[in-house]
Amino acid sequence: MNYALAFACVLAIAIYAQCMKLYDAKHAKAFNRWHLAAFVASVLSLLLALRSPLERLADASFFYHMAQHMVLVYVAAPLVLLSAPMMLLLGACKPAYARRTARLLRSPAWRIMTFPVFAWLFFTAVLWGTHLSGLYEAALERPGSHLLEHALFFGSALLFWQSIIHIGPVAWPMNFPLRIVYVFTAMPQSAFLGLALYQTRHVLYPHYVRTQGSVAAALSDQHNGGALMWIAGGLLLFTVFMLVAASWGYHERRLGEVLDVQSERFRSAALTVGIAGLLFAAAVMPVSAASGITAGRMLYTIHCSACHAASLQGTARGPSLRAESRAGVDFWLSTGRMPASVPYIQDVHKRSILGPRQIKELTDFVMSRSGGSNTLPSVEDSGDLAHGRALFMANCAACHGATASGGAVGYGWIAP
């Protein structure tokens, strides 16, 4: 038994668990424990592929060598991504180190490497190139070449799977239809290569003639390895294809259910509160018809009180506004993110349903009850755009993208 390797694996798991504790201490929402299970499974799968009886069998048999590569590509690599290492690293480390990591994630080299088209082509090139070139035979004879081969398989698989598994910062997020096309076009690559190896009439790797004892045995072993890639590899990718399709359907179904339920609840609440607000406004209008605060109160009662409560203290559907600033209220209203059409769904920038005067009246009312800053900053042309860009790149671009185009940040949330 390799005790040094076993210690390294235990140490890696311990470091991951410690990072989870640091993450939980900094965030209100705890890091999901199934990520830890995925990380432990990825470590065990790497041990199975590289330091188990499978490693010794792979040196003597093409079939077992193919099985070793499939564990690296189709098991270990996706499990590593499912453990959300980038999200854990950015959330657990100190701000200075997080900024350095963010700079790496937005660098041109990283964006090129993680571009889905490049990742797909690189994965396919490694898959075909290693098996149909001299690198495979060299890897059987020289440990350095063997290490390079495994690094190529594992690295290309990580790039390939990160276009499908979106957990944490993703440079090029793809929607479900694109992910389905991505996996569908990758399925024939593994299957056709396996079929080509299965149909060969010549031994491609002389090393196995020596280990198997004869050309016939080596050719039979080569056919078995080709069949494994053809059938098992194709089946695994087809399973992933079905999982992506099922995830798409589940996402659409859950979104539809949430929209239906919440829309109905919101309409009922808005109707009830709206009627009460109109009656209340009618009662106080003669007293202070010219008051902007009164107009803002009516707008608040109709559009906001169902989620934020009549006295701004907040409810389960919306946070308290008692410490909100004028700048914050103006931002949410003027960008159309509020009033929310459907609670619990992330609001995006859209045309506001309120006019400028209504926004001012509603803001005046909120500020008459809020203890936040009543100053609305003005934007001037004297700012340093270069410095602002540097600040944005250091603090914001990891989630919102270098071009401020947004991106997925995990758990179904999107940085706008």
C-alpha positions as CSV (number, residue, x, y, z in Angstrom):
1,M,0.0,0.0,0.0
2,N,1.3,3.5,-0.9
3,Y,0.9,5.2,2.5
4,A,2.2,8.5,1.2
5,L,-0.5,8.6,-1.5
6,A,-3.2,7.6,1.1
7,F,-2.0,10.4,3.4
8,A,-2.2,12.9,0.5
9,C,-5.8,11.9,-0.3
10,V,-6.8,12.2,3.4
11,L,-5.1,15.6,3.6
12,A,-6.9,16.8,0.4
13,I,-10.2,15.8,1.9
14,A,-9.4,17.5,5.2
15,I,-8.4,20.7,3.4
16,Y,-11.6,20.7,1.4
17,A,-13.6,20.2,4.7
18,Q,-11.7,23.1,6.3
19,C,-12.5,25.3,3.3
20,M,-16.2,24.4,3.7
21,K,-16.0,25.7,7.4
22,L,-14.5,28.9,6.2
23,Y,-17.1,29.3,3.5
24,D,-20.0,28.7,6.0
25,A,-18.5,31.3,8.4
26,K,-18.6,33.9,5.7
27,H,-21.9,33.2,4.1
28,A,-25.5,33.0,5.3
29,K,-26.2,30.0,3.2
30,A,-24.1,27.0,4.0
31,F,-22.0,25.1,1.4
32,N,-24.0,22.1,0.3
33,R,-22.6,18.9,1.8
34,W,-23.2,16.9,-1.3
35,H,-20.3,18.8,-2.9
36,L,-18.1,17.2,-0.2
37,A,-19.5,13.8,-1.2
38,A,-18.6,14.5,-4.8
39,F,-15.1,15.5,-3.9
40,V,-14.5,12.4,-1.8
41,A,-15.9,10.3,-4.7
42,S,-13.6,12.1,-7.2
43,V,-10.5,11.3,-5.0
44,L,-11.5,7.7,-4.7
45,S,-12.1,7.4,-8.5
46,L,-8.6,8.9,-9.1
47,L,-7.1,6.3,-6.7
48,L,-9.0,3.6,-8.6
49,A,-7.7,4.7,-11.9
50,L,-4.1,5.5,-11.0
51,R,-3.1,3.5,-7.9
52,S,-5.1,0.3,-7.8
53,P,-4.8,-3.1,-9.4
54,L,-6.3,-1.4,-12.5
55,E,-3.0,0.4,-13.0
56,R,-1.1,-2.8,-13.1
57,L,-3.6,-4.5,-15.4
58,A,-3.6,-1.5,-17.7
59,D,0.1,-1.9,-18.4
60,A,-0.5,-5.5,-19.6
61,S,-3.9,-5.2,-21.3
62,F,-5.4,-2.6,-23.7
63,F,-8.9,-3.4,-22.3
64,Y,-8.0,-2.4,-18.8
65,H,-6.0,0.6,-20.0
66,M,-9.2,1.7,-21.8
67,A,-11.2,1.2,-18.6
68,Q,-8.6,3.3,-16.7
69,H,-9.0,6.2,-19.2
70,M,-12.8,6.0,-19.0
71,V,-12.7,6.3,-15.2
72,L,-10.5,9.4,-15.6
73,V,-12.7,11.0,-18.3
74,Y,-16.2,9.9,-17.4
75,V,-16.1,9.6,-13.6
76,A,-13.3,11.5,-11.9
77,A,-13.4,14.7,-14.1
78,P,-17.2,15.4,-13.7
79,L,-17.0,14.5,-10.0
80,V,-14.3,17.1,-9.5
81,L,-16.5,19.8,-11.1
82,L,-19.6,18.6,-9.1
83,S,-17.5,19.4,-5.9
84,A,-17.6,23.1,-6.9
85,P,-13.9,23.8,-6.3
86,M,-13.9,27.3,-7.7
87,M,-17.0,28.4,-5.8
88,L,-15.5,27.0,-2.6
89,L,-12.1,28.7,-3.3
90,L,-13.6,32.1,-4.0
91,G,-15.9,31.9,-1.0
92,A,-13.4,30.6,1.5
93,C,-10.2,32.4,0.8
94,K,-9.2,35.9,1.9
95,P,-10.3,38.8,-0.4
96,A,-6.7,39.3,-1.7
97,Y,-6.5,35.7,-2.9
98,A,-10.0,35.8,-4.2
99,R,-9.2,38.8,-6.4
100,R,-6.1,36.9,-7.7
101,T,-8.2,33.9,-8.6
102,A,-10.8,36.2,-10.1
103,R,-8.2,37.8,-12.3
104,L,-7.2,34.3,-13.5
105,L,-10.8,33.4,-14.3
106,R,-11.3,36.5,-16.4
107,S,-7.9,36.3,-18.2
108,P,-8.0,35.8,-22.0
109,A,-6.2,32.5,-21.8
110,W,-8.8,31.1,-19.4
111,R,-11.7,32.3,-21.5
112,I,-10.2,30.8,-24.6
113,M,-9.6,27.4,-22.9
114,T,-13.1,27.3,-21.4
115,F,-14.8,28.4,-24.6
116,P,-17.2,25.5,-25.3
117,V,-16.2,25.1,-29.0
118,F,-12.5,25.0,-28.0
119,A,-13.2,22.6,-25.1
120,W,-15.1,20.3,-27.4
121,L,-12.5,20.3,-30.1
122,F,-9.6,19.8,-27.6
123,F,-11.4,16.9,-26.0
124,T,-12.0,15.2,-29.3
125,A,-8.5,15.9,-30.5
126,V,-7.0,14.3,-27.4
127,L,-9.4,11.3,-27.6
128,W,-8.5,10.5,-31.2
129,G,-4.9,11.8,-31.2
130,T,-3.7,9.8,-28.2
131,H,-5.1,6.5,-29.5
132,L,-4.0,6.9,-33.2
133,S,-0.6,8.4,-32.7
134,G,2.7,7.2,-31.2
135,L,1.9,8.8,-27.9
136,Y,-0.1,5.8,-26.7
137,E,2.8,3.4,-27.4
138,A,5.3,5.8,-25.9
139,A,3.1,6.1,-22.7
140,L,3.3,2.3,-22.3
141,E,7.1,2.3,-22.5
142,R,8.0,5.6,-20.7
143,P,6.6,6.8,-17.3
144,G,6.9,10.5,-18.4
145,S,4.9,9.9,-21.5
146,H,2.4,7.9,-19.5
147,L,2.0,10.9,-17.1
148,L,1.5,13.3,-20.0
149,E,-1.1,11.0,-21.5
150,H,-3.1,10.9,-18.2
151,A,-2.8,14.7,-17.8
152,L,-4.1,15.2,-21.3
153,F,-7.1,12.9,-20.7
154,F,-8.0,14.4,-17.3
155,G,-7.4,18.1,-18.4
156,S,-9.3,17.8,-21.6
157,A,-12.2,16.1,-19.7
158,L,-12.3,18.9,-17.1
159,L,-12.6,21.5,-19.9
160,F,-15.2,19.4,-21.7
161,W,-17.4,18.8,-18.6
162,Q,-17.2,22.4,-17.3
163,S,-19.3,23.4,-20.3
164,I,-22.1,21.1,-19.0
165,I,-21.7,21.3,-15.2
166,H,-22.4,24.9,-14.2
167,I,-21.5,25.3,-10.5
168,G,-19.8,28.5,-9.5
169,P,-18.3,31.1,-11.9
170,V,-18.6,30.1,-15.5
171,A,-17.0,32.1,-18.2
172,W,-19.3,30.9,-21.0
173,P,-22.7,29.7,-19.5
174,M,-24.8,27.7,-21.9
175,N,-28.5,27.2,-21.7
176,F,-30.0,23.7,-21.7
177,P,-30.6,23.5,-25.5
178,L,-27.0,24.3,-26.2
179,R,-25.8,21.8,-23.6
180,I,-27.9,19.1,-25.3
181,V,-26.4,19.9,-28.7
182,Y,-22.9,19.9,-27.1
183,V,-23.3,16.4,-25.6
184,F,-25.1,15.0,-28.7
185,T,-22.3,16.0,-31.0
186,A,-19.7,14.5,-28.6
187,M,-21.5,11.1,-28.5
188,P,-20.4,9.9,-31.9
189,Q,-16.7,10.7,-31.2
190,S,-16.3,8.1,-28.5
191,A,-18.5,5.6,-30.3
192,F,-16.8,5.9,-33.7
193,L,-13.3,5.7,-32.2
194,G,-14.3,2.6,-30.3
195,L,-15.8,1.1,-33.4
196,A,-12.6,1.9,-35.4
197,L,-10.5,0.1,-32.8
198,Y,-12.9,-2.8,-32.7
199,Q,-12.8,-3.3,-36.5
200,T,-9.0,-3.1,-36.9
201,R,-7.2,-6.2,-38.3
202,H,-3.7,-5.1,-37.2
203,V,-2.3,-4.7,-33.7
204,L,-1.8,-0.9,-33.2
205,Y,0.3,-1.1,-30.1
206,P,3.2,-3.6,-30.2
207,H,3.7,-3.3,-26.4
208,Y,0.7,-5.6,-25.9
209,V,2.0,-8.3,-28.2
210,R,4.9,-8.7,-25.7
211,T,2.6,-8.6,-22.7
212,Q,-0.1,-10.8,-24.2
213,G,2.3,-13.3,-25.6
214,S,1.0,-13.4,-29.2
215,V,-0.4,-11.2,-32.0
216,A,-3.8,-13.0,-31.9
217,A,-4.2,-12.4,-28.1
218,A,-3.1,-8.8,-28.5
219,L,-5.6,-8.2,-31.3
220,S,-8.4,-9.8,-29.4
221,D,-7.5,-7.6,-26.4
222,Q,-7.5,-4.6,-28.7
223,H,-11.0,-5.5,-30.0
224,N,-12.3,-5.9,-26.4
225,G,-10.9,-2.4,-25.5
226,G,-12.5,-0.9,-28.6
227,A,-15.9,-2.5,-27.8
228,L,-15.6,-1.1,-24.3
229,M,-15.2,2.4,-25.6
230,W,-17.8,1.9,-28.3
231,I,-20.5,0.5,-26.1
232,A,-19.8,1.7,-22.6
233,G,-18.4,5.1,-23.6
234,G,-21.4,5.8,-25.9
235,L,-23.8,4.6,-23.2
236,L,-22.3,6.9,-20.6
237,L,-22.5,9.9,-22.9
238,F,-26.1,8.9,-23.8
239,T,-26.9,8.8,-20.1
240,V,-25.5,12.3,-19.7
241,F,-27.5,13.4,-22.7
242,M,-30.7,12.1,-21.1
243,L,-29.8,13.7,-17.7
244,V,-29.3,17.1,-19.3
245,A,-32.6,16.7,-21.1
246,A,-34.3,15.6,-17.9
247,S,-32.7,18.6,-16.0
248,W,-34.1,20.9,-18.7
249,G,-37.6,19.5,-18.4
250,Y,-37.4,19.6,-14.6
251,H,-36.2,23.2,-14.7
252,E,-38.9,24.3,-17.0
253,R,-41.6,22.4,-15.1
254,R,-40.5,23.8,-11.7
255,L,-40.3,27.3,-13.1
256,G,-43.8,27.0,-14.5
257,E,-45.2,25.7,-11.2
258,V,-43.5,28.5,-9.2
259,L,-44.7,31.1,-11.7
260,D,-48.3,29.8,-11.6
261,V,-48.5,29.5,-7.9
262,Q,-46.8,32.7,-7.0
263,S,-48.6,34.7,-9.7
264,E,-51.9,33.5,-8.4
265,R,-51.0,34.3,-4.8
266,F,-49.5,37.7,-5.8
267,R,-52.6,38.6,-7.9
268,S,-54.9,37.7,-5.0
269,A,-52.8,39.6,-2.5
270,A,-52.4,42.6,-4.8
271,L,-56.2,42.7,-5.5
272,T,-57.0,42.6,-1.8
273,V,-54.4,45.2,-0.8
274,G,-55.2,47.3,-3.8
275,I,-58.8,47.6,-2.9
276,A,-57.9,48.4,0.7
277,G,-55.4,51.0,-0.5
278,L,-57.9,52.7,-2.7
279,L,-60.4,52.9,0.2
280,F,-57.6,54.2,2.4
281,A,-56.5,56.8,-0.2
282,A,-60.1,57.9,-0.7
283,A,-60.4,58.5,3.1
284,V,-57.3,60.6,3.4
285,M,-57.2,62.3,0.0
286,P,-59.5,65.2,1.1
287,V,-57.2,66.0,4.0
288,S,-53.9,66.0,2.0
289,A,-54.7,65.8,-1.6
290,A,-51.6,67.8,-2.6
291,S,-49.2,65.7,-0.5
292,G,-46.7,63.6,-2.5
293,I,-46.3,61.5,0.6
294,T,-50.0,60.5,0.4
295,A,-49.6,59.6,-3.3
296,G,-46.5,57.6,-2.5
297,R,-48.4,55.8,0.4
298,M,-51.1,54.7,-2.1
299,L,-48.5,53.5,-4.6
300,Y,-46.7,51.6,-1.8
301,T,-50.0,50.0,-0.5
302,I,-50.9,48.8,-4.0
303,H,-47.4,47.7,-5.3
304,C,-45.2,47.0,-2.3
305,S,-47.0,46.2,1.0
306,A,-47.9,42.7,0.0
307,C,-44.2,41.7,0.3
308,H,-42.7,44.4,2.5
309,A,-45.6,44.9,4.9
310,A,-47.6,48.0,5.5
311,S,-45.0,49.5,7.9
312,L,-42.0,48.5,5.9
313,Q,-40.8,45.8,8.4
314,G,-40.7,43.1,5.7
315,T,-42.3,39.6,5.4
316,A,-41.2,36.2,4.2
317,R,-41.7,37.4,0.7
318,G,-39.6,40.5,0.9
319,P,-36.9,42.2,3.1
320,S,-37.4,45.1,5.5
321,L,-37.1,48.6,4.0
322,R,-36.7,50.5,7.3
323,A,-32.9,51.0,6.7
324,E,-33.1,51.4,2.9
325,S,-31.5,54.4,1.3
326,R,-33.0,56.7,-1.3
327,A,-30.4,55.6,-3.8
328,G,-31.3,52.0,-3.2
329,V,-35.1,52.6,-3.6
330,D,-34.5,54.7,-6.7
331,F,-32.3,52.0,-8.2
332,W,-34.8,49.2,-7.7
333,L,-37.7,51.2,-9.1
334,S,-36.0,53.0,-12.0
335,T,-34.4,49.8,-13.3
336,G,-37.8,48.0,-13.3
337,R,-36.7,45.3,-10.9
338,M,-39.4,46.5,-8.5
339,P,-42.3,46.2,-8.1
340,A,-41.7,42.5,-8.6
341,S,-44.2,40.8,-10.9
342,V,-43.6,37.4,-9.2
343,P,-42.0,37.0,-5.8
344,Y,-39.1,34.5,-5.3
345,I,-38.0,34.8,-8.9
346,Q,-34.8,36.8,-9.5
347,D,-35.7,40.2,-10.9
348,V,-33.9,41.6,-14.0
349,H,-33.5,45.0,-15.5
350,K,-36.6,45.9,-17.5
351,R,-38.8,48.9,-18.3
352,S,-40.4,50.2,-15.1
353,I,-44.1,50.1,-14.8
354,L,-44.0,53.4,-12.9
355,G,-43.3,56.8,-14.3
356,P,-40.7,59.2,-13.0
357,R,-43.2,61.1,-10.9
358,Q,-44.6,58.0,-9.4
359,I,-41.1,56.7,-8.6
360,K,-40.3,60.0,-6.8
361,E,-43.6,59.9,-4.9
362,L,-43.1,56.3,-3.9
363,T,-39.5,57.0,-2.9
364,D,-40.5,60.0,-0.8
365,F,-43.0,57.8,1.1
366,V,-40.5,55.0,1.8
367,M,-37.9,57.6,3.0
368,S,-40.4,59.2,5.3
369,R,-40.5,55.8,7.1
370,S,-36.9,54.7,6.5
371,G,-33.8,55.5,8.5
372,G,-31.5,55.1,5.6
373,S,-29.5,57.8,3.8
374,N,-31.8,60.3,2.1
375,T,-29.2,61.5,-0.4
376,L,-29.5,60.5,-4.1
377,P,-25.9,60.7,-5.6
378,S,-25.5,62.5,-8.9
379,V,-23.4,61.1,-11.7
380,E,-20.8,63.6,-13.1
381,D,-18.4,63.3,-16.0
382,S,-15.3,63.9,-13.8
383,G,-14.9,60.3,-12.7
384,D,-11.8,58.3,-13.6
385,L,-13.1,55.6,-15.9
386,A,-9.8,53.7,-16.0
387,H,-9.8,53.5,-12.2
388,G,-13.4,52.4,-12.2
389,R,-12.7,49.7,-14.7
390,A,-9.8,48.4,-12.5
391,L,-12.1,48.4,-9.5
392,F,-14.8,46.5,-11.5
393,M,-12.3,43.9,-12.8
394,A,-10.9,43.4,-9.3
395,N,-14.2,43.1,-7.4
396,C,-17.1,42.5,-9.8
397,A,-16.0,40.8,-13.0
398,A,-15.7,37.3,-11.5
399,C,-19.5,37.1,-11.4
400,H,-20.7,39.8,-13.8
401,G,-18.2,39.1,-16.5
402,A,-15.3,41.2,-17.9
403,T,-17.8,42.9,-20.2
404,A,-20.6,43.2,-17.6
405,S,-22.6,40.7,-19.6
406,G,-23.4,38.6,-16.6
407,G,-23.1,34.9,-16.0
408,A,-24.2,31.9,-13.9
409,V,-23.0,31.8,-10.3
410,G,-24.5,28.5,-9.1
411,Y,-27.7,27.3,-7.5
412,G,-29.8,28.7,-10.3
413,W,-28.8,32.3,-9.7
414,I,-27.5,34.6,-12.4
415,A,-25.3,37.6,-11.9
416,P,-27.1,40.3,-14.0
